[in-house]
Amino acid sequence: MPLLIHAPQTLSHSVVVSDPTSHIDLAPTILGLLGAAEPAGRMQGVPIWQRAATNRVYFLAFAYGGADGFVQDGTYYMRQALSGAVSKSRDLWFADDEHVGPNDPAIPLVNGALEDLDALQRVIVARQGERLR
């Protein structure tokens, strides 16, 4: 989704960022533009100009869209929730013929990345629960 951030007197010219970013990058971006880098350093996201195509950005839509996925190195990957089918595409639109075959190396890449993220989320939730007790 296109995003326009207007911050007069912070940059000498417009900057177009074409690498995918995440919503968690918005607060660090705005804080960076306002010169408040220290609080941004404690956040999970990064200013949008620091994202690179090699960064993996996740799209977690299992609960409401029926699929999870991510973009990495300019390739978009998706795993459907019900069937487990894995797709890959050069953009965020997945046609029916973009499902990968059963021996495609994208399958362990996608499954491993999403399982690792799930494990990380469980650790974070458990630690937050411990802090609240």
Buried (B, 14 or more C-beta within 10 A) or exposed (E): EEEEEEEEEEEEEEEEBEBBBBEEBBBBBBBBBEEEEEEBEEBEBBBBBBBEEEBEBBBBEBEEEEBBBBBBEEBBBBBBEEEEBBBBBEEEEBEEEBBBEEEEEBBEBBEEBBEEBEEEEEEEEEEEEEEEE
